[in-house]
Amino acid sequence: MTNNDILIRLRYAFDIKNIDMVEIFKLGGIDVTKDDVMNMLIKVKEDEEEPANYKKCNNKMLEAFLNGFITFKRGPQLSAAGEPVAPPKATGQESPNNMLFKKVKIALALTTEDVIDFIDDGGGIKVSKGEMGAILRNPSHKNYKECGDSFARYFLRGLTNKYRV
């Protein structure tokens, strides 16, 4: 699953408008135009050639979008003095699927049990708390586990089932 697929599925699950997509990217620290967003949301099959206007979403852009999504859903984080804190800089170093789980979990204030329920609802797969904990860990941790596309796909399908009704 590509980063563009993740954007398309998140947009559909939460019914995010194009203008809001631009705003979410801006909240994450990346300026994109409405045309850029439209070009990122073009569906391309694996065996097809990419259209000329297709814009590929890299890991850094996806992370910036997810950081902006947190701010969009929860509001800006405030420091102890009450001043808004800038969102973390996107590095793009982590697996996109693991990043998806962590950032959406934060944005929607979900518990690990909620995430497990979404995966079960989206694909009928039973995931243990231990497996989910390994996916949510820091990549430098010895028990870190990279998340596969099927878990991410089922999670997004479960989100769609809950929020798109």
DSSP file with accessible surface (Angstrom, degrees, kcal/mol):
  #  RESIDUE AA STRUCTURE BP1 BP2  ACC     N-H-->O    O-->H-N    N-H-->O    O-->H-N    TCO  KAPPA ALPHA  PHI   PSI    X-CA   Y-CA   Z-CA
    1    1 A M              0   0   37      0, 0.0     2,-0.1     0, 0.0    96,-0.1   0.000 360.0 360.0 360.0 129.8    0.0    0.0    0.0
    2    2 A T     >  -     0   0   62      1,-0.1     4,-1.8    94,-0.0     5,-0.1  -0.383 360.0-109.3 -86.9 167.9    1.5    3.3   -1.0
    3    3 A N  H  > S+     0   0   15     54,-0.3     4,-2.2     1,-0.2     5,-0.1   0.856 121.1  56.5 -62.5 -35.6    1.4    6.6    0.9
    4    4 A N  H  > S+     0   0    1     53,-0.2     4,-2.5     1,-0.2    -1,-0.2   0.891 104.1  53.1 -64.3 -38.4   -1.1    8.0   -1.6
    5    5 A D  H  > S+     0   0   45      2,-0.2     4,-2.7     1,-0.2    -1,-0.2   0.901 107.4  51.6 -61.3 -41.4   -3.4    5.0   -0.9
    6    6 A I  H  X S+     0   0    0     -4,-1.8     4,-2.6     2,-0.2     5,-0.2   0.933 110.7  47.9 -61.5 -45.1   -3.2    5.9    2.8
    7    7 A L  H  X S+     0   0    1     -4,-2.2     4,-2.6     2,-0.2    -2,-0.2   0.926 112.1  49.5 -60.5 -45.8   -4.2    9.5    2.1
    8    8 A I  H  X S+     0   0   23     -4,-2.5     4,-2.2     1,-0.2    -2,-0.2   0.933 113.7  45.6 -60.3 -44.9   -7.0    8.4   -0.2
    9    9 A R  H  X S+     0   0   84     -4,-2.7     4,-2.7     2,-0.2    -1,-0.2   0.881 113.4  48.5 -70.0 -38.9   -8.4    6.0    2.4
   10   10 A L  H  X S+     0   0    0     -4,-2.6     4,-2.2    -5,-0.2    -1,-0.2   0.921 110.8  51.8 -64.6 -43.1   -8.1    8.5    5.3
   11   11 A R  H  X>S+     0   0   78     -4,-2.6     5,-1.9    -5,-0.2     4,-0.6   0.925 114.1  43.4 -59.3 -43.9   -9.8   11.2    3.3
   12   12 A Y  H ><5S+     0   0  122     -4,-2.2     3,-0.8    -5,-0.2    -2,-0.2   0.930 111.1  54.0 -68.4 -44.3  -12.7    8.8    2.5
   13   13 A A  H 3<5S+     0   0    0     -4,-2.7    -2,-0.2     1,-0.2    -1,-0.2   0.882 121.6  29.5 -59.4 -39.6  -13.0    7.5    6.1
   14   14 A F  H 3<5S-     0   0   25     -4,-2.2    -1,-0.2    -5,-0.2    -2,-0.2   0.327 104.1-123.8-105.5   6.1  -13.3   10.9    7.6
   15   15 A D  T <<5 -     0   0   85     -3,-0.8     2,-0.4    -4,-0.6    -3,-0.2   0.925  41.8-176.0  51.5  53.1  -15.0   12.7    4.6
   16   16 A I      < -     0   0    8     -5,-1.9    -1,-0.2    -6,-0.2     2,-0.1  -0.678  18.1-133.3 -85.5 128.4  -12.2   15.3    4.5
   17   17 A K     >  -     0   0  107     -2,-0.4     4,-2.1     1,-0.1     5,-0.2  -0.372  21.8-110.8 -76.5 159.7  -12.8   18.0    1.9
   18   18 A N  H  > S+     0   0   29      1,-0.2     4,-2.0     2,-0.2     5,-0.2   0.892 119.1  52.2 -59.7 -41.6  -10.0   19.1   -0.4
   19   19 A I  H  > S+     0   0  107      1,-0.2     4,-2.1     2,-0.2    -1,-0.2   0.899 109.6  49.8 -62.3 -40.4   -9.7   22.5    1.3
   20   20 A D  H  > S+     0   0   56      2,-0.2     4,-2.8     1,-0.2    -1,-0.2   0.858 106.2  56.2 -66.9 -35.0   -9.3   20.8    4.6
   21   21 A M  H  X S+     0   0    1     -4,-2.1     4,-2.4     2,-0.2    -2,-0.2   0.926 107.8  48.3 -60.8 -44.1   -6.6   18.5    3.2
   22   22 A V  H  X S+     0   0   35     -4,-2.0     4,-2.2     1,-0.2    10,-0.3   0.928 112.8  48.6 -61.0 -43.8   -4.6   21.6    2.2
   23   23 A E  H  X S+     0   0   83     -4,-2.1     4,-2.6     2,-0.2    -2,-0.2   0.897 109.5  52.1 -64.3 -40.0   -5.2   23.0    5.7
   24   24 A I  H  X S+     0   0    0     -4,-2.8     4,-1.5     2,-0.2    -1,-0.2   0.926 109.6  48.9 -64.6 -44.0   -4.1   19.7    7.3
   25   25 A F  H  <>S+     0   0    1     -4,-2.4     5,-2.5     1,-0.2     4,-0.4   0.921 111.3  50.9 -59.4 -41.7   -0.9   19.7    5.3
   26   26 A K  H ><5S+     0   0  123     -4,-2.2     3,-1.4     1,-0.2    -2,-0.2   0.909 107.0  52.7 -63.9 -41.4   -0.3   23.3    6.3
   27   27 A L  H 3<5S+     0   0   50     -4,-2.6    -1,-0.2     1,-0.3    -2,-0.2   0.815 107.9  53.4 -62.4 -29.4   -0.8   22.5   10.0
   28   28 A G  T 3<5S-     0   0    7     -4,-1.5    62,-0.3     2,-0.2    -1,-0.3   0.492 126.7-100.6 -83.8  -6.3    1.8   19.7    9.5
   29   29 A G  T < 5S+     0   0   63     -3,-1.4     2,-0.4    -4,-0.4    -3,-0.2   0.585  87.8 108.3 101.2  11.8    4.3   22.2    8.1
   30   30 A I      < -     0   0   41     -5,-2.5     2,-0.6    -6,-0.1    -1,-0.3  -0.984  56.7-144.0-124.9 129.2    4.1   21.6    4.4
   31   31 A D        +     0   0  131     -2,-0.4     2,-0.3    -3,-0.1    -8,-0.1  -0.819  30.0 162.3 -92.6 120.5    2.5   24.0    1.9
   32   32 A V        -     0   0   16     -2,-0.6     2,-0.2   -10,-0.3    -6,-0.1  -0.935  30.5-126.0-131.0 157.2    0.6   22.3   -0.9
   33   33 A T     >  -     0   0   74     -2,-0.3     4,-2.1     1,-0.1     5,-0.2  -0.528  30.3-106.4 -95.5 170.1   -2.1   23.6   -3.3
   34   34 A K  H  > S+     0   0  105      1,-0.2     4,-2.6     2,-0.2     5,-0.2   0.882 123.2  54.0 -63.0 -36.6   -5.5   22.2   -3.9
   35   35 A D  H  > S+     0   0  117      2,-0.2     4,-2.3     1,-0.2    -1,-0.2   0.889 105.6  52.8 -64.6 -39.7   -4.2   21.0   -7.3
   36   36 A D  H  > S+     0   0   47      2,-0.2     4,-1.6     1,-0.2    -2,-0.2   0.922 110.3  47.9 -59.6 -44.3   -1.3   19.2   -5.5
   37   37 A V  H  X S+     0   0    1     -4,-2.1     4,-1.5     1,-0.2     3,-0.3   0.935 110.8  50.5 -62.8 -45.4   -3.8   17.5   -3.2
   38   38 A M  H  < S+     0   0   83     -4,-2.6    -1,-0.2     1,-0.2    -2,-0.2   0.889 110.5  50.3 -60.4 -38.4   -6.0   16.5   -6.2
   39   39 A N  H >< S+     0   0   37     -4,-2.3    16,-1.5     1,-0.2     3,-0.6   0.766 108.7  52.0 -72.5 -26.0   -3.0   15.0   -8.0
   40   40 A M  H 3< S+     0   0    1     -4,-1.6    -1,-0.2    -3,-0.3    -2,-0.2   0.756 104.8  57.8 -76.0 -25.3   -2.0   13.0   -4.9
   41   41 A L  T 3< S+     0   0   27     -4,-1.5     2,-0.4    -3,-0.2    -1,-0.2   0.313  75.1 119.1 -92.6  10.2   -5.5   11.6   -4.7
   42   42 A I    <   -     0   0   45     -3,-0.6     2,-0.4    13,-0.1   -34,-0.1  -0.619  65.6-128.8 -75.1 128.0   -5.4   10.0   -8.2
   43   43 A K        -     0   0  162     -2,-0.4     2,-0.4   -35,-0.0    -2,-0.1  -0.679  28.7-176.3 -81.0 127.8   -5.8    6.3   -7.9
   44   44 A V        -     0   0   35     -2,-0.4     2,-0.1     6,-0.1     6,-0.1  -0.993  18.5-137.0-126.6 126.0   -3.2    4.4   -9.8
   45   45 A K    >   -     0   0  139     -2,-0.4     3,-1.4     4,-0.1     0, 0.0  -0.457  25.6-113.8 -78.1 155.4   -3.1    0.6  -10.1
   46   46 A E  T 3  S+     0   0  199      1,-0.3    -1,-0.1    -2,-0.1    -2,-0.0   0.839 115.3  46.3 -59.4 -36.3    0.2   -1.3   -9.7
   47   47 A D  T 3  S+     0   0  142      2,-0.1    -1,-0.3     0, 0.0     2,-0.2   0.474 100.4  86.2 -90.0   1.2    0.3   -2.5  -13.3
   48   48 A E  S <  S-     0   0  103     -3,-1.4     2,-0.3     1,-0.0    -4,-0.0  -0.660  81.9-110.2 -99.6 158.3   -0.6    0.9  -14.8
   49   49 A E        -     0   0  180     -2,-0.2    -4,-0.1     1,-0.1    -2,-0.1  -0.603  39.0-106.2 -83.2 144.7    1.6    3.8  -15.7
   50   50 A E        -     0   0   93     -2,-0.3    -1,-0.1     1,-0.1    -6,-0.1  -0.476  36.8-112.4 -71.1 136.8    1.3    6.9  -13.5
   51   51 A P    >   -     0   0   52      0, 0.0     3,-1.4     0, 0.0    -1,-0.1  -0.260  27.8-110.1 -62.7 159.7   -0.4    9.9  -15.2
   52   52 A A  T 3  S+     0   0  113      1,-0.3    -2,-0.1     3,-0.0     0, 0.0   0.847 118.1  47.3 -62.4 -34.1    1.7   12.9  -16.0
   53   53 A N  T 3  S+     0   0   87      2,-0.1    -1,-0.3   -13,-0.0     2,-0.1   0.442  82.9 124.7 -90.5   3.4    0.0   15.1  -13.3
   54   54 A Y    <   -     0   0   31     -3,-1.4     2,-0.5   -14,-0.1   -14,-0.2  -0.388  47.7-154.9 -65.9 132.1    0.3   12.4  -10.6
   55   55 A K        -     0   0   72    -16,-1.5     2,-0.3   -19,-0.2   -13,-0.1  -0.955   9.3-140.0-113.9 121.0    2.0   13.6   -7.4
   56   56 A K        -     0   0  134     -2,-0.5     2,-0.6     1,-0.0   -16,-0.1  -0.592   9.5-138.9 -81.3 136.7    3.7   11.0   -5.3
   57   57 A C        -     0   0    4     -2,-0.3   -54,-0.3   -17,-0.2   -53,-0.2  -0.852  20.8-157.6 -96.7 116.4    3.4   11.4   -1.5
   58   58 A N     >  -     0   0   88     -2,-0.6     4,-2.3   -55,-0.1     5,-0.2  -0.321  33.5 -96.4 -87.1 175.5    6.7   10.5    0.2
   59   59 A N  H  > S+     0   0   53      1,-0.2     4,-2.6     2,-0.2    33,-0.3   0.869 123.4  53.6 -60.5 -38.1    7.1    9.5    3.9
   60   60 A K  H  > S+     0   0  118     31,-0.2     4,-2.2     2,-0.2    -1,-0.2   0.909 110.0  47.1 -65.4 -40.8    7.9   13.0    5.0
   61   61 A M  H  > S+     0   0   19      2,-0.2     4,-2.5     1,-0.2    -2,-0.2   0.910 112.3  49.9 -67.3 -40.9    4.8   14.4    3.4
   62   62 A L  H  X S+     0   0    0     -4,-2.3     4,-2.7     2,-0.2    -2,-0.2   0.926 111.0  49.1 -63.9 -42.7    2.6   11.6    4.9
   63   63 A E  H  X S+     0   0   17     -4,-2.6     4,-2.6     1,-0.2    -1,-0.2   0.914 110.8  50.2 -63.5 -41.0    4.1   12.3    8.4
   64   64 A A  H  X S+     0   0    0     -4,-2.2     4,-2.5     2,-0.2    -1,-0.2   0.914 110.8  50.0 -62.7 -41.7    3.5   16.0    8.0
   65   65 A F  H  X S+     0   0    0     -4,-2.5     4,-2.3     2,-0.2    -2,-0.2   0.936 111.8  47.3 -60.9 -46.3   -0.1   15.2    7.0
   66   66 A L  H  X S+     0   0    0     -4,-2.7     4,-1.9     2,-0.2    -2,-0.2   0.883 111.6  50.5 -66.4 -36.8   -0.6   13.0   10.0
   67   67 A N  H  X S+     0   0    5     -4,-2.6     4,-1.8     1,-0.2    -1,-0.2   0.917 112.5  47.4 -63.4 -42.8    0.9   15.6   12.3
   68   68 A G  H  X S+     0   0    0     -4,-2.5     4,-2.9     1,-0.2    -2,-0.2   0.859 106.9  57.5 -65.0 -34.7   -1.4   18.1   10.9
   69   69 A F  H  X S+     0   0    1     -4,-2.3     4,-2.4     2,-0.2     5,-0.2   0.894 104.4  52.2 -63.4 -38.4   -4.3   15.7   11.3
   70   70 A I  H  X S+     0   0   30     -4,-1.9     4,-2.7     2,-0.2     5,-0.4   0.950 113.3  43.3 -60.9 -48.1   -3.6   15.5   15.0
   71   71 A T  H  X S+     0   0   28     -4,-1.8     4,-2.3     1,-0.2    -2,-0.2   0.893 112.7  53.6 -65.1 -39.8   -3.7   19.3   15.2
   72   72 A F  H  < S+     0   0   77     -4,-2.9    -1,-0.2     1,-0.2    -2,-0.2   0.899 117.7  35.8 -61.5 -42.0   -6.8   19.5   13.0
   73   73 A K  H  < S+     0   0   93     -4,-2.4    -2,-0.2    -5,-0.2    -1,-0.2   0.856 132.8  24.3 -82.0 -36.7   -8.7   17.0   15.3
   74   74 A R  H  < S-     0   0  147     -4,-2.7    -3,-0.2    -5,-0.2    -2,-0.2   0.536 103.9-118.1-109.4 -12.1   -7.4   18.0   18.7
   75   75 A G     <  -     0   0   29     -4,-2.3    -1,-0.2    -5,-0.4    -2,-0.1  -0.095  52.9 -40.2  89.2 166.3   -6.3   21.6   18.3
   76   76 A P        -     0   0   79      0, 0.0     2,-0.3     0, 0.0    10,-0.1  -0.335  63.0-112.2 -68.2 144.9   -2.8   23.0   18.8
   77   77 A Q        -     0   0  137      8,-0.5     8,-3.5     1,-0.0     2,-0.4  -0.577  33.5-143.0 -74.5 137.3   -0.7   21.6   21.6
   78   78 A L  B     -A   84   0A 106     -2,-0.3     2,-0.0     6,-0.3    -1,-0.0  -0.828   4.3-133.6-106.8 142.8   -0.1   24.3   24.3
   79   79 A S    >   -     0   0   48      4,-3.2     3,-1.8    -2,-0.4    -1,-0.1  -0.203  40.8 -90.5 -78.4 179.6    3.1   24.8   26.3
   80   80 A A  T 3  S+     0   0  117      1,-0.3    -1,-0.1     2,-0.1    -2,-0.0   0.828 129.8  54.9 -62.5 -29.3    3.1   25.3   30.1
   81   81 A A  T 3  S-     0   0   85      2,-0.1    -1,-0.3     1,-0.0    -3,-0.0   0.465 121.9-107.3 -83.8  -1.9    2.9   29.0   29.4
   82   82 A G  S <  S+     0   0   43     -3,-1.8    -2,-0.1     1,-0.3    -1,-0.0   0.540  76.2 135.0  89.7   4.5   -0.2   28.6   27.3
   83   83 A E        -     0   0  127      1,-0.1    -4,-3.2    -5,-0.0    -1,-0.3  -0.667  63.7-103.6 -85.4 143.4    1.6   29.3   24.0
   84   84 A P  B     -A   78   0A  83      0, 0.0     2,-0.4     0, 0.0    -6,-0.3  -0.417  33.6-138.8 -65.8 138.1    0.9   27.0   21.0
   85   85 A V        -     0   0   63     -8,-3.5    -8,-0.5    -2,-0.1     0, 0.0  -0.819  20.0-113.3 -98.3 137.6    3.7   24.6   20.3
   86   86 A A        -     0   0   80     -2,-0.4     3,-0.1     1,-0.1   -58,-0.1  -0.374  38.5-102.6 -66.2 144.6    4.8   23.9   16.8
   87   87 A P        -     0   0   49      0, 0.0    -1,-0.1     0, 0.0     3,-0.1  -0.309  49.1 -87.0 -64.5 154.9    4.1   20.4   15.5
   88   88 A P        -     0   0   79      0, 0.0     2,-0.2     0, 0.0   -21,-0.1  -0.290  49.7-100.1 -62.1 147.9    7.1   18.1   15.4
   89   89 A K        -     0   0  184     -3,-0.1     2,-0.4     1,-0.1   -60,-0.1  -0.474  37.5-115.0 -68.5 137.7    9.2   18.3   12.2
   90   90 A A        +     0   0   14    -62,-0.3   -30,-0.1    -2,-0.2    -1,-0.1  -0.597  36.4 173.2 -76.1 127.8    8.5   15.4    9.8
   91   91 A T        -     0   0   80     -2,-0.4   -31,-0.2   -32,-0.1    -1,-0.2   0.702  27.1-146.9-104.8 -30.3   11.5   13.2    9.3
   92   92 A G        +     0   0   12    -33,-0.3   -32,-0.2   -32,-0.2   -33,-0.2   0.694  60.4 122.8  71.2  18.9    9.9   10.4    7.2
   93   93 A Q        +     0   0  166    -34,-0.1     2,-0.2     2,-0.1    -1,-0.1   0.736  52.0  77.5 -84.7 -23.3   12.2    7.8    8.9
   94   94 A E  S    S-     0   0   27      1,-0.1   -31,-0.1   -35,-0.1    44,-0.0  -0.490  95.3 -87.9 -91.3 158.0    9.5    5.5   10.2
   95   95 A S     >  -     0   0   13     -2,-0.2     4,-2.5     1,-0.1     5,-0.2  -0.370  35.6-130.2 -58.9 134.3    7.4    2.9    8.3
   96   96 A P  H  > S+     0   0   27      0, 0.0     4,-2.3     0, 0.0    -1,-0.1   0.873 105.8  52.2 -59.3 -36.3    4.3    4.6    6.9
   97   97 A N  H  > S+     0   0    8     50,-0.2     4,-2.0     2,-0.2     5,-0.1   0.919 111.2  45.3 -68.4 -42.4    2.0    1.9    8.3
   98   98 A N  H  > S+     0   0    0     49,-0.2     4,-2.4     2,-0.2    -1,-0.2   0.914 112.8  52.1 -64.2 -42.0    3.4    2.2   11.9
   99   99 A M  H  X S+     0   0    0     -4,-2.5     4,-2.8     1,-0.2     5,-0.3   0.904 106.4  54.9 -59.4 -42.2    3.2    6.0   11.6
  100  100 A L  H  X S+     0   0    0     -4,-2.3     4,-2.4    -5,-0.2     5,-0.4   0.938 109.3  46.3 -57.2 -50.3   -0.4    5.7   10.5
  101  101 A F  H  X S+     0   0    0     -4,-2.0     4,-2.0     1,-0.2    -1,-0.2   0.940 115.8  45.0 -59.4 -49.4   -1.4    3.7   13.6
  102  102 A K  H  X S+     0   0   36     -4,-2.4     4,-1.9     1,-0.2    -2,-0.2   0.940 117.3  42.0 -62.3 -49.5    0.5    6.0   16.0
  103  103 A K  H  X S+     0   0   31     -4,-2.8     4,-2.8     2,-0.2    -1,-0.2   0.895 115.9  46.7 -72.0 -40.0   -0.7    9.3   14.6
  104  104 A V  H  X S+     0   0    0     -4,-2.4     4,-2.4    -5,-0.3     6,-0.2   0.898 110.1  55.5 -68.8 -36.1   -4.4    8.3   14.1
  105  105 A K  H  <>S+     0   0   51     -4,-2.0     5,-2.4    -5,-0.4     4,-0.4   0.926 113.1  41.9 -59.8 -42.3   -4.5    6.8   17.6
  106  106 A I  H ><5S+     0   0   83     -4,-1.9     3,-1.0     3,-0.2    -2,-0.2   0.935 112.8  52.9 -69.6 -46.5   -3.3   10.2   19.0
  107  107 A A  H 3<5S+     0   0    4     -4,-2.8    -2,-0.2     1,-0.3    -1,-0.2   0.877 118.7  34.8 -59.7 -39.3   -5.6   12.3   16.7
  108  108 A L  T 3<5S-     0   0   30     -4,-2.4    -1,-0.3    -5,-0.2    -2,-0.2   0.390 106.7-122.8 -97.7   2.9   -8.7   10.4   17.7
  109  109 A A  T < 5 +     0   0   67     -3,-1.0     2,-0.2    -4,-0.4    -3,-0.2   0.924  52.1 169.8  54.0  49.5   -7.6    9.7   21.3
  110  110 A L      < -     0   0   18     -5,-2.4     2,-0.2    -6,-0.2    -1,-0.2  -0.583  29.8-133.6 -89.0 153.4   -8.0    6.0   20.8
  111  111 A T     >  -     0   0   64     -2,-0.2     4,-2.0     1,-0.1     5,-0.2  -0.557  31.4-105.0 -93.7 168.2   -6.9    3.3   23.2
  112  112 A T  H  > S+     0   0   37      1,-0.2     4,-2.4     2,-0.2     5,-0.2   0.890 123.8  55.8 -60.9 -36.6   -5.0    0.2   22.1
  113  113 A E  H  > S+     0   0   80      1,-0.2     4,-2.5     2,-0.2    -1,-0.2   0.883 104.6  52.8 -63.2 -38.0   -8.2   -1.8   22.5
  114  114 A D  H  > S+     0   0   59      2,-0.2     4,-2.3     1,-0.2    -1,-0.2   0.922 109.2  48.7 -61.9 -44.8  -10.0    0.6   20.2
  115  115 A V  H  X S+     0   0    0     -4,-2.0     4,-2.2     2,-0.2    -2,-0.2   0.925 111.2  50.0 -61.6 -43.4   -7.3    0.1   17.5
  116  116 A I  H  X S+     0   0   24     -4,-2.4     4,-2.4     1,-0.2    -1,-0.2   0.915 110.0  51.2 -62.1 -40.7   -7.5   -3.7   17.9
  117  117 A D  H  X S+     0   0   96     -4,-2.5     4,-2.8     1,-0.2    -1,-0.2   0.886 107.9  52.1 -64.2 -39.0  -11.3   -3.4   17.6
  118  118 A F  H  X S+     0   0   16     -4,-2.3     4,-2.4     2,-0.2    -1,-0.2   0.908 110.2  48.3 -63.7 -41.4  -11.0   -1.4   14.4
  119  119 A I  H  X S+     0   0    0     -4,-2.2     4,-1.6     2,-0.2     6,-0.8   0.930 113.5  47.4 -64.0 -43.0   -8.6   -4.0   12.9
  120  120 A D  H  X S+     0   0   48     -4,-2.4     4,-2.6     4,-0.2     3,-0.2   0.925 114.1  47.0 -64.2 -43.6  -11.1   -6.8   13.9
  121  121 A D  H  < S+     0   0   94     -4,-2.8    -1,-0.2     1,-0.2    -2,-0.2   0.870 113.9  48.5 -65.9 -36.4  -14.0   -4.9   12.5
  122  122 A G  H  < S-     0   0    4     -4,-2.4    -1,-0.2    -5,-0.2    -2,-0.2   0.712 137.2  -1.6 -79.8 -21.5  -12.2   -4.1    9.2
  123  123 A G  H  < S-     0   0   30     -4,-1.6    -3,-0.2    -3,-0.2    -2,-0.2   0.425  88.8-111.4-150.3  -0.5  -10.9   -7.6    8.5
  124  124 A G     <  +     0   0   54     -4,-2.6     2,-0.4    -5,-0.4    -4,-0.2   0.717  67.7 143.7  73.1  18.8  -11.9  -10.1   11.1
  125  125 A I        -     0   0   49     -6,-0.8     2,-0.6    -9,-0.1    -1,-0.3  -0.796  45.8-139.4 -96.7 133.3   -8.3  -10.5   12.3
  126  126 A K        -     0   0  158     -2,-0.4     2,-0.4    -3,-0.1    -9,-0.1  -0.807  21.8-173.3 -91.8 121.5   -7.6  -10.9   16.0
  127  127 A V        -     0   0    9     -2,-0.6     2,-0.1   -11,-0.2    -7,-0.1  -0.949  17.6-131.7-115.4 135.6   -4.5   -8.9   17.1
  128  128 A S     >  -     0   0   60     -2,-0.4     4,-2.2     1,-0.1     5,-0.2  -0.419  20.8-116.3 -82.6 161.9   -3.1   -9.3   20.5
  129  129 A K  H  > S+     0   0  125      1,-0.2     4,-2.6     2,-0.2     5,-0.2   0.859 116.7  56.4 -63.2 -35.2   -2.2   -6.3   22.8
  130  130 A G  H  > S+     0   0   54      2,-0.2     4,-2.0     1,-0.2    -1,-0.2   0.913 107.5  46.8 -63.2 -44.5    1.5   -7.5   22.6
  131  131 A E  H  > S+     0   0   68      2,-0.2     4,-1.8     1,-0.2    -2,-0.2   0.915 113.6  48.5 -62.6 -43.6    1.5   -7.3   18.8
  132  132 A M  H  X S+     0   0    0     -4,-2.2     4,-2.0     1,-0.2    -2,-0.2   0.902 109.4  53.0 -64.9 -39.2   -0.1   -3.9   18.8
  133  133 A G  H  X S+     0   0   24     -4,-2.6     4,-0.6     1,-0.2    -1,-0.2   0.891 107.1  52.3 -61.7 -38.8    2.4   -2.7   21.4
  134  134 A A  H >< S+     0   0   13     -4,-2.0    11,-1.9     1,-0.2     3,-0.5   0.878 110.0  48.8 -66.3 -35.3    5.2   -3.8   19.2
  135  135 A I  H 3< S+     0   0    0     -4,-1.8    -1,-0.2     1,-0.2    -2,-0.2   0.873 111.5  49.3 -70.9 -35.1    3.8   -1.9   16.3
  136  136 A L  H 3< S+     0   0   34     -4,-2.0    -1,-0.2    -5,-0.1    -2,-0.2   0.511  92.3 105.8 -84.8  -3.1    3.3    1.2   18.4
  137  137 A R  S << S-     0   0   91     -4,-0.6     8,-0.1    -3,-0.5   -35,-0.1  -0.235  84.1 -87.4 -72.7 166.9    6.9    1.2   19.8
  138  138 A N    >   -     0   0   99      1,-0.1     3,-2.2     6,-0.1     6,-0.2  -0.470  37.8-121.7 -69.2 138.7    9.8    3.4   18.8
  139  139 A P  T 3  S+     0   0   59      0, 0.0     5,-0.1     0, 0.0    -1,-0.1   0.770 111.9  58.1 -57.7 -24.0   11.7    2.0   15.8
  140  140 A S  T 3  S+     0   0  103      3,-0.1     2,-0.1     2,-0.0    -2,-0.0   0.598  83.2 105.1 -82.6  -8.4   14.9    1.9   17.9
  141  141 A H  S X  S-     0   0   77     -3,-2.2     3,-1.5     1,-0.1    -4,-0.0  -0.444  77.3-128.1 -72.7 143.6   13.3   -0.3   20.5
  142  142 A K  T 3  S+     0   0  185      1,-0.3    -1,-0.1    -2,-0.1    -2,-0.0   0.777 107.8  49.0 -66.1 -25.3   14.4   -4.0   20.4
  143  143 A N  T 3  S+     0   0   87     -5,-0.1    -1,-0.3     2,-0.1    -6,-0.1   0.236  80.7 132.6 -98.8  13.7   10.8   -5.3   20.3
  144  144 A Y    <   -     0   0   49     -3,-1.5     2,-0.4    -6,-0.2    -9,-0.2  -0.367  38.1-163.5 -63.7 139.4    9.7   -2.9   17.5
  145  145 A K        -     0   0   85    -11,-1.9     2,-0.3   -14,-0.1    -8,-0.1  -0.995  17.7-127.1-129.1 129.6    7.7   -4.7   14.7
  146  146 A E        -     0   0  131     -2,-0.4     2,-0.3     1,-0.1   -11,-0.1  -0.578  30.4-122.5 -75.4 135.1    7.1   -3.2   11.3
  147  147 A C        -     0   0    6     -2,-0.3   -50,-0.2   -12,-0.2   -49,-0.2  -0.582  21.9-132.2 -82.0 136.9    3.4   -3.2   10.5
  148  148 A G     >  -     0   0   39     -2,-0.3     4,-1.6   -51,-0.1     5,-0.2  -0.365  22.1-109.5 -83.4 165.7    2.3   -5.0    7.3
  149  149 A D  H  > S+     0   0   62      1,-0.2     4,-2.9     2,-0.2     5,-0.2   0.844 114.1  59.7 -64.1 -34.7   -0.1   -3.6    4.7
  150  150 A S  H  > S+     0   0   48      2,-0.2     4,-2.7     1,-0.2     5,-0.2   0.921 104.7  48.8 -65.4 -41.4   -2.9   -5.9    5.6
  151  151 A F  H  > S+     0   0   28      2,-0.2     4,-2.4     1,-0.2    -1,-0.2   0.938 114.4  46.4 -60.3 -46.2   -3.1   -4.6    9.2
  152  152 A A  H  X S+     0   0    0     -4,-1.6     4,-2.6     2,-0.2    -2,-0.2   0.914 112.4  50.2 -63.3 -42.7   -3.1   -1.0    7.9
  153  153 A R  H  X S+     0   0   76     -4,-2.9     4,-2.3     1,-0.2    -2,-0.2   0.929 112.8  45.8 -62.3 -44.6   -5.7   -1.8    5.3
  154  154 A Y  H  X S+     0   0   59     -4,-2.7     4,-2.5     2,-0.2    -1,-0.2   0.879 111.8  52.5 -67.0 -37.3   -8.0   -3.5    7.9
  155  155 A F  H  X S+     0   0    0     -4,-2.4     4,-2.4    -5,-0.2    -2,-0.2   0.946 111.4  45.9 -62.6 -46.9   -7.5   -0.6   10.3
  156  156 A L  H  X S+     0   0    2     -4,-2.6     4,-2.4     1,-0.2    -2,-0.2   0.889 112.1  51.5 -65.1 -37.4   -8.5    1.9    7.7
  157  157 A R  H  X S+     0   0  107     -4,-2.3     4,-2.4     2,-0.2    -1,-0.2   0.910 109.9  49.9 -65.5 -40.3  -11.5   -0.2    6.7
  158  158 A G  H  X S+     0   0    0     -4,-2.5     4,-1.8     2,-0.2    -2,-0.2   0.902 110.2  50.3 -64.1 -40.9  -12.6   -0.4   10.4
  159  159 A L  H  X S+     0   0    0     -4,-2.4     4,-3.2     2,-0.2     5,-0.4   0.919 110.3  50.5 -61.1 -43.0  -12.2    3.4   10.7
  160  160 A T  H  X S+     0   0   25     -4,-2.4     4,-2.2     1,-0.2    -2,-0.2   0.919 107.9  52.6 -62.1 -43.4  -14.4    3.8    7.5
  161  161 A N  H  < S+     0   0   71     -4,-2.4    -1,-0.2     1,-0.2    -2,-0.2   0.867 117.4  38.5 -60.3 -36.1  -17.0    1.5    8.9
  162  162 A K  H  < S+     0   0  129     -4,-1.8     3,-0.4    -5,-0.2    -2,-0.2   0.922 126.7  30.2 -81.6 -46.3  -17.2    3.6   12.1
  163  163 A Y  H  < S+     0   0   89     -4,-3.2    -3,-0.2     1,-0.2    -2,-0.2   0.604 114.3  57.0 -95.4 -11.5  -16.9    7.1   10.9
  164  164 A R     <        0   0   91     -4,-2.2    -1,-0.2    -5,-0.4    -3,-0.1   0.236 360.0 360.0-105.2  14.7  -18.4    6.9    7.4
  165  165 A V              0   0  157     -3,-0.4    -3,-0.0    -4,-0.1    -4,-0.0  -0.310 360.0 360.0 -78.0 360.0  -21.9    5.6    8.4
